Amino acid sequence: MIKRFAFSCICMFVFLFTKAQTIPAPAEMIMEQAYKTATKESKNIILIFHASWCGWCHKMDKSMEDPDCKKLFSDNYITVHMTVDESEDKKNLETPGADEFRKKYSGDNQGLPYWMVFDKDGNLLADSKMKKEGEGADTGQNVGCPASKEEVAHFIRVLKKTSDLKEDELEIIEKRFRKNEQ
């Protein structure tokens, strides 16, 4: 009887400890750490909103992690992710406060992935919305994971504006992201 009770207590403790370990860090904490690291390393921040079910989100990560591109991104950016829009059975994966953060910068209702570039002080430098000349922050079409010629061109313009990447490095990234259309 005592062995059974002790075993039950241990199982309960392990379950609770494991459950506590799966709670994602809040959006505010993720960005606070990103700002500190960006300041220390003199980089900007790419924030990517994604979800576990999102195929284009996986393509975005795979493209950025491609051996030809990975160092180019890591030398120029701090990359962070926030999980949003999960199905009911995976709500525990969502980043607390991410929806509010995304909405603050007019990124809600944009689809996934949705990305933004910030400087070390938290100023929004660019986002994944292609805008026509003169359009405001609430307008534009999300390019998500860039694939088409027009989408990749937007992404390259953003990278050019927010990093020290050279033309030949931008060409490498452009070539890799164009493979996403296939």
CYANA upper distance limits for C-alpha pairs under 8 A (distance plus 0.5 A):
  1 MET  CA      5 PHE  CA      6.74
  2 ILE  CA      6 ALA  CA      6.54
  3 LYS  CA      7 PHE  CA      6.49
  4 ARG  CA      8 SER  CA      6.61
  5 PHE  CA      9 CYS  CA      6.69
  6 ALA  CA     10 ILE  CA      6.69
  7 PHE  CA     11 CYS  CA      6.64
  8 SER  CA     12 MET  CA      6.59
  9 CYS  CA     13 PHE  CA      6.60
 10 ILE  CA     14 VAL  CA      6.63
 11 CYS  CA     15 PHE  CA      6.59
 12 MET  CA     16 LEU  CA      6.63
 13 PHE  CA     17 PHE  CA      6.47
 14 VAL  CA     18 THR  CA      6.46
 15 PHE  CA     19 LYS  CA      6.53
 16 LEU  CA     20 ALA  CA      6.56
 17 PHE  CA     21 GLN  CA      6.85
 18 THR  CA     22 THR  CA      7.25
 19 LYS  CA     23 ILE  CA      7.75
 22 THR  CA     92 ASN  CA      8.06
 22 THR  CA     93 LEU  CA      8.05
 23 ILE  CA     92 ASN  CA      7.12
 23 ILE  CA     93 LEU  CA      7.58
 24 PRO  CA     92 ASN  CA      8.41
 24 PRO  CA     93 LEU  CA      7.09
 24 PRO  CA     94 GLU  CA      7.46
 24 PRO  CA     95 THR  CA      6.02
 24 PRO  CA     96 PRO  CA      7.61
 25 ALA  CA     29 MET  CA      6.95
 25 ALA  CA     30 ILE  CA      7.04
 25 ALA  CA     95 THR  CA      6.94
 25 ALA  CA     96 PRO  CA      7.54
 26 PRO  CA     30 ILE  CA      6.83
 26 PRO  CA     95 THR  CA      6.16
 26 PRO  CA     96 PRO  CA      5.15
 26 PRO  CA     97 GLY  CA      6.49
 26 PRO  CA     98 ALA  CA      7.96
 27 ALA  CA     31 MET  CA      6.69
 27 ALA  CA     82 MET  CA      7.50
 27 ALA  CA     95 THR  CA      6.65
 27 ALA  CA     96 PRO  CA      6.50
 27 ALA  CA     97 GLY  CA      5.71
 27 ALA  CA     98 ALA  CA      5.75
 27 ALA  CA    101 PHE  CA      7.74
 28 GLU  CA     32 GLU  CA      6.50
 28 GLU  CA     97 GLY  CA      7.67
 29 MET  CA     33 GLN  CA      6.68
 30 ILE  CA     34 ALA  CA      6.69
 30 ILE  CA     80 VAL  CA      7.98
 31 MET  CA     35 TYR  CA      6.51
 32 GLU  CA     36 LYS  CA      6.88
 33 GLN  CA     37 THR  CA      6.68
 34 ALA  CA     38 ALA  CA      6.40
 34 ALA  CA     45 ILE  CA      7.39
 34 ALA  CA     78 ILE  CA      7.14
 34 ALA  CA     80 VAL  CA      7.85
 34 ALA  CA    120 LYS  CA      8.33
 35 TYR  CA     39 THR  CA      6.57
 35 TYR  CA     45 ILE  CA      8.14
 35 TYR  CA    119 ASP  CA      8.21
 35 TYR  CA    120 LYS  CA      5.33
 35 TYR  CA    121 ASP  CA      7.01
 35 TYR  CA    122 GLY  CA      7.39
 36 LYS  CA     40 LYS  CA      6.71
 36 LYS  CA    120 LYS  CA      7.76
 37 THR  CA     41 GLU  CA      6.49
 37 THR  CA     78 ILE  CA      7.89
 38 ALA  CA     42 SER  CA      5.94
 38 ALA  CA     43 LYS  CA      5.23
 38 ALA  CA     44 ASN  CA      6.36
 38 ALA  CA     45 ILE  CA      7.23
 38 ALA  CA     77 TYR  CA      8.11
 38 ALA  CA     78 ILE  CA      6.82
 38 ALA  CA    119 ASP  CA      8.11
 38 ALA  CA    120 LYS  CA      5.71
 39 THR  CA     43 LYS  CA      7.27
 39 THR  CA    120 LYS  CA      5.80
 39 THR  CA    121 ASP  CA      8.45
 42 SER  CA    120 LYS  CA      8.17
 43 LYS  CA     75 ASP  CA      8.46
 43 LYS  CA     76 ASN  CA      6.08
 43 LYS  CA     77 TYR  CA      5.71
 43 LYS  CA     78 ILE  CA      7.09
 43 LYS  CA    119 ASP  CA      7.85
 43 LYS  CA    120 LYS  CA      7.51
 43 LYS  CA    163 SER  CA      8.29
 44 ASN  CA     76 ASN  CA      7.38
 44 ASN  CA     77 TYR  CA      5.52
 44 ASN  CA     78 ILE  CA      6.76
 44 ASN  CA    117 VAL  CA      7.36
 44 ASN  CA    118 PHE  CA      6.31
 44 ASN  CA    119 ASP  CA      5.13
 44 ASN  CA    120 LYS  CA      6.41
 44 ASN  CA    162 THR  CA      7.55
 44 ASN  CA    163 SER  CA      7.86
 45 ILE  CA     77 TYR  CA      5.72
 45 ILE  CA     78 ILE  CA      5.15
 45 ILE  CA     79 THR  CA      6.28
 45 ILE  CA     80 VAL  CA      7.90
 45 ILE  CA    117 VAL  CA      5.93
 45 ILE  CA    118 PHE  CA      5.57
 45 ILE  CA    119 ASP  CA      6.65
 45 ILE  CA    120 LYS  CA      7.69
 46 ILE  CA     77 TYR  CA      6.85
 46 ILE  CA     78 ILE  CA      6.67
 46 ILE  CA     79 THR  CA      5.29
 46 ILE  CA     80 VAL  CA      6.81
 46 ILE  CA    115 TRP  CA      7.27
 46 ILE  CA    116 MET  CA      6.27
 46 ILE  CA    117 VAL  CA      5.11
 46 ILE  CA    118 PHE  CA      7.12
 47 LEU  CA     79 THR  CA      6.49
 47 LEU  CA     80 VAL  CA      5.46
 47 LEU  CA     81 HIS  CA      6.16
 47 LEU  CA     82 MET  CA      7.92
 47 LEU  CA    115 TRP  CA      5.94
 47 LEU  CA    116 MET  CA      5.77
 47 LEU  CA    117 VAL  CA      6.79
 47 LEU  CA    118 PHE  CA      8.29
 48 ILE  CA     79 THR  CA      8.11
 48 ILE  CA     80 VAL  CA      6.80
 48 ILE  CA     81 HIS  CA      5.28
 48 ILE  CA     82 MET  CA      6.84
 48 ILE  CA    113 PRO  CA      7.02
 48 ILE  CA    114 TYR  CA      6.31
 48 ILE  CA    115 TRP  CA      4.83
 48 ILE  CA    116 MET  CA      7.18
 49 PHE  CA     81 HIS  CA      6.28
 49 PHE  CA     82 MET  CA      5.40
 49 PHE  CA     83 THR  CA      6.29
 49 PHE  CA     84 VAL  CA      7.03
 49 PHE  CA    112 LEU  CA      7.17
 49 PHE  CA    113 PRO  CA      6.02
 49 PHE  CA    114 TYR  CA      5.67
 49 PHE  CA    115 TRP  CA      6.57
 50 HIS  CA     54 CYS  CA      7.43
 50 HIS  CA     57 CYS  CA      6.18
 50 HIS  CA     81 HIS  CA      7.46
 50 HIS  CA     82 MET  CA      6.81
 50 HIS  CA     83 THR  CA      5.56
 50 HIS  CA     84 VAL  CA      6.56
 50 HIS  CA     85 ASP  CA      8.40
 50 HIS  CA    112 LEU  CA      6.31
 50 HIS  CA    113 PRO  CA      5.55
 50 HIS  CA    114 TYR  CA      7.55
 51 ALA  CA     57 CYS  CA      7.49
 51 ALA  CA     83 THR  CA      5.77
 51 ALA  CA     84 VAL  CA      6.20
 51 ALA  CA     85 ASP  CA      6.80
 51 ALA  CA     86 GLU  CA      6.40
 51 ALA  CA    112 LEU  CA      8.04
 51 ALA  CA    113 PRO  CA      8.37
 52 SER  CA     83 THR  CA      8.28
 52 SER  CA     86 GLU  CA      7.57
 53 TRP  CA     86 GLU  CA      7.98
 54 CYS  CA     58 HIS  CA      7.09
 54 CYS  CA    112 LEU  CA      7.56
 54 CYS  CA    113 PRO  CA      8.17
 55 GLY  CA     59 LYS  CA      6.84
 56 TRP  CA     60 MET  CA      6.65
 56 TRP  CA    112 LEU  CA      7.78
 56 TRP  CA    113 PRO  CA      7.12
 56 TRP  CA    144 GLY  CA      7.83
 56 TRP  CA    145 CYS  CA      6.37
 57 CYS  CA     61 ASP  CA      6.88
 57 CYS  CA    112 LEU  CA      7.09
 57 CYS  CA    113 PRO  CA      5.58
 57 CYS  CA    144 GLY  CA      8.36
 57 CYS  CA    145 CYS  CA      7.21
 58 HIS  CA     62 LYS  CA      6.49
 59 LYS  CA     63 SER  CA      6.45
 59 LYS  CA    145 CYS  CA      7.36
 59 LYS  CA    180 ASN  CA      7.62
 60 MET  CA     64 MET  CA      6.75
 60 MET  CA    113 PRO  CA      8.15
 60 MET  CA    145 CYS  CA      5.57
 60 MET  CA    146 PRO  CA      8.22
 61 ASP  CA     65 GLU  CA      6.47
 62 LYS  CA     66 ASP  CA      6.44
 63 SER  CA     69 CYS  CA      7.81
 63 SER  CA    176 ARG  CA      7.03
 63 SER  CA    177 PHE  CA      6.81
 64 MET  CA     69 CYS  CA      6.29
 64 MET  CA     70 LYS  CA      6.09
 64 MET  CA     73 PHE  CA      7.44
 65 GLU  CA     69 CYS  CA      6.87
 65 GLU  CA     70 LYS  CA      5.15
 66 ASP  CA     70 LYS  CA      6.11
 66 ASP  CA    176 ARG  CA      8.49
 67 PRO  CA     71 LYS  CA      8.01
 68 ASP  CA     72 LEU  CA      8.38
 68 ASP  CA    172 ILE  CA      7.58
 68 ASP  CA    173 ILE  CA      8.33
 69 CYS  CA     73 PHE  CA      6.89
 69 CYS  CA    172 ILE  CA      7.53
 69 CYS  CA    173 ILE  CA      6.50
 69 CYS  CA    176 ARG  CA      8.28
 70 LYS  CA     74 SER  CA      6.65
 71 LYS  CA     75 ASP  CA      6.24
 72 LEU  CA     76 ASN  CA      6.96
 72 LEU  CA    165 LEU  CA      7.89
 72 LEU  CA    169 GLU  CA      7.65
 73 PHE  CA     77 TYR  CA      6.09
 73 PHE  CA     78 ILE  CA      8.47
 74 SER  CA     78 ILE  CA      7.03
 74 SER  CA     79 THR  CA      8.11
 76 ASN  CA    163 SER  CA      6.41
 76 ASN  CA    164 ASP  CA      7.37
 76 ASN  CA    165 LEU  CA      7.89
 77 TYR  CA    163 SER  CA      8.21
 82 MET  CA     94 GLU  CA      7.85
 82 MET  CA     95 THR  CA      6.07
 82 MET  CA     98 ALA  CA      6.70
 83 THR  CA     93 LEU  CA      7.12
 83 THR  CA     94 GLU  CA      5.19
 83 THR  CA     95 THR  CA      5.67
 83 THR  CA     98 ALA  CA      7.67
 84 VAL  CA     94 GLU  CA      5.64
 84 VAL  CA     95 THR  CA      7.05
 84 VAL  CA     98 ALA  CA      7.15
 84 VAL  CA     99 ASP  CA      7.12
 85 ASP  CA     91 LYS  CA      8.48
 85 ASP  CA     94 GLU  CA      7.88
 86 GLU  CA     90 LYS  CA      6.20
 86 GLU  CA     91 LYS  CA      5.96
 86 GLU  CA     93 LEU  CA      7.79
 86 GLU  CA     94 GLU  CA      7.12
 87 SER  CA     91 LYS  CA      6.69
 90 LYS  CA     94 GLU  CA      8.17
 94 GLU  CA     98 ALA  CA      8.21
 97 GLY  CA    101 PHE  CA      6.76
 98 ALA  CA    102 ARG  CA      6.53
 99 ASP  CA    103 LYS  CA      6.59
 99 ASP  CA    108 ASP  CA      7.87
100 GLU  CA    104 LYS  CA      6.59
101 PHE  CA    105 TYR  CA      7.33
102 ARG  CA    106 SER  CA      6.98
102 ARG  CA    107 GLY  CA      5.41
102 ARG  CA    108 ASP  CA      6.26
103 LYS  CA    107 GLY  CA      5.85
103 LYS  CA    108 ASP  CA      5.38
105 TYR  CA    137 ALA  CA      8.32
106 SER  CA    137 ALA  CA      7.19
106 SER  CA    138 ASP  CA      6.09
107 GLY  CA    114 TYR  CA      7.54
110 GLN  CA    114 TYR  CA      7.35
110 GLN  CA    141 GLN  CA      8.02
110 GLN  CA    142 ASN  CA      6.37
111 GLY  CA    142 ASN  CA      7.66
111 GLY  CA    144 GLY  CA      7.80
112 LEU  CA    144 GLY  CA      6.32
113 PRO  CA    144 GLY  CA      5.24
113 PRO  CA    145 CYS  CA      6.75
114 TYR  CA    127 ASP  CA      8.33
114 TYR  CA    128 SER  CA      6.62
114 TYR  CA    142 ASN  CA      7.36
114 TYR  CA    143 VAL  CA      8.36
114 TYR  CA    144 GLY  CA      5.88
114 TYR  CA    145 CYS  CA      8.48
115 TRP  CA    127 ASP  CA      6.21
115 TRP  CA    128 SER  CA      5.88
115 TRP  CA    144 GLY  CA      7.82
116 MET  CA    124 LEU  CA      7.66
116 MET  CA    125 LEU  CA      8.14
116 MET  CA    126 ALA  CA      6.29
116 MET  CA    127 ASP  CA      4.57
116 MET  CA    128 SER  CA      6.78
117 VAL  CA    124 LEU  CA      6.52
117 VAL  CA    125 LEU  CA      5.95
117 VAL  CA    126 ALA  CA      5.68
117 VAL  CA    127 ASP  CA      6.51
117 VAL  CA    162 THR  CA      8.10
118 PHE  CA    122 GLY  CA      6.03
118 PHE  CA    123 ASN  CA      5.82
118 PHE  CA    124 LEU  CA      5.02
118 PHE  CA    125 LEU  CA      5.82
118 PHE  CA    126 ALA  CA      7.76
119 ASP  CA    123 ASN  CA      5.94
119 ASP  CA    124 LEU  CA      7.24
119 ASP  CA    125 LEU  CA      7.22
125 LEU  CA    162 THR  CA      7.66
126 ALA  CA    158 VAL  CA      6.96
127 ASP  CA    158 VAL  CA      8.36
128 SER  CA    141 GLN  CA      8.34
128 SER  CA    142 ASN  CA      5.78
128 SER  CA    143 VAL  CA      6.10
128 SER  CA    144 GLY  CA      6.89
128 SER  CA    155 PHE  CA      7.87
129 LYS  CA    139 THR  CA      8.06
129 LYS  CA    140 GLY  CA      5.47
129 LYS  CA    141 GLN  CA      5.32
129 LYS  CA    142 ASN  CA      4.69
129 LYS  CA    143 VAL  CA      6.60
130 MET  CA    140 GLY  CA      5.51
130 MET  CA    141 GLN  CA      5.69
130 MET  CA    142 ASN  CA      6.80
130 MET  CA    143 VAL  CA      7.26
130 MET  CA    151 GLU  CA      8.29
130 MET  CA    154 HIS  CA      7.13
131 LYS  CA    135 GLU  CA      6.36
131 LYS  CA    136 GLY  CA      8.30
131 LYS  CA    139 THR  CA      7.07
131 LYS  CA    140 GLY  CA      4.78
131 LYS  CA    141 GLN  CA      7.26
132 LYS  CA    140 GLY  CA      7.56
135 GLU  CA    139 THR  CA      6.60
135 GLU  CA    140 GLY  CA      7.76
143 VAL  CA    151 GLU  CA      6.04
146 PRO  CA    151 GLU  CA      5.38
146 PRO  CA    152 VAL  CA      5.40
146 PRO  CA    155 PHE  CA      7.25
146 PRO  CA    177 PHE  CA      6.70
146 PRO  CA    178 ARG  CA      7.94
146 PRO  CA    180 ASN  CA      7.87
147 ALA  CA    151 GLU  CA      6.48
147 ALA  CA    152 VAL  CA      6.30
147 ALA  CA    177 PHE  CA      6.13
147 ALA  CA    178 ARG  CA      5.45
147 ALA  CA    179 LYS  CA      7.37
147 ALA  CA    180 ASN  CA      5.36
147 ALA  CA    181 GLU  CA      5.20
148 SER  CA    152 VAL  CA      6.54
148 SER  CA    178 ARG  CA      6.85
148 SER  CA    180 ASN  CA      8.40
148 SER  CA    181 GLU  CA      6.38
149 LYS  CA    153 ALA  CA      6.56
149 LYS  CA    178 ARG  CA      7.36
150 GLU  CA    154 HIS  CA      6.84
151 GLU  CA    155 PHE  CA      6.85
152 VAL  CA    156 ILE  CA      6.58
152 VAL  CA    174 GLU  CA      6.78
152 VAL  CA    177 PHE  CA      7.10
152 VAL  CA    178 ARG  CA      7.24
153 ALA  CA    157 ARG  CA      6.68
153 ALA  CA    174 GLU  CA      8.16
154 HIS  CA    158 VAL  CA      6.81
155 PHE  CA    159 LEU  CA      6.72
156 ILE  CA    160 LYS  CA      6.46
156 ILE  CA    170 LEU  CA      7.06
156 ILE  CA    173 ILE  CA      8.38
156 ILE  CA    174 GLU  CA      7.31
157 ARG  CA    161 LYS  CA      6.63
158 VAL  CA    162 THR  CA      6.58
159 LEU  CA    163 SER  CA      6.20
159 LEU  CA    165 LEU  CA      7.81
159 LEU  CA    170 LEU  CA      8.31
160 LYS  CA    164 ASP  CA      7.54
160 LYS  CA    165 LEU  CA      6.90
160 LYS  CA    166 LYS  CA      8.43
160 LYS  CA    170 LEU  CA      8.10
165 LEU  CA    169 GLU  CA      6.48
165 LEU  CA    170 LEU  CA      6.83
166 LYS  CA    170 LEU  CA      6.69
167 GLU  CA    171 GLU  CA      6.67
168 ASP  CA    172 ILE  CA      7.00
169 GLU  CA    173 ILE  CA      7.02
170 LEU  CA    174 GLU  CA      6.52
171 GLU  CA    175 LYS  CA      6.53
172 ILE  CA    176 ARG  CA      6.81
173 ILE  CA    177 PHE  CA      6.66
174 GLU  CA    178 ARG  CA      6.60
175 LYS  CA    179 LYS  CA      7.28
176 ARG  CA    180 ASN  CA      8.04
177 PHE  CA    181 GLU  CA      8.41
178 ARG  CA    182 GLN  CA      8.35
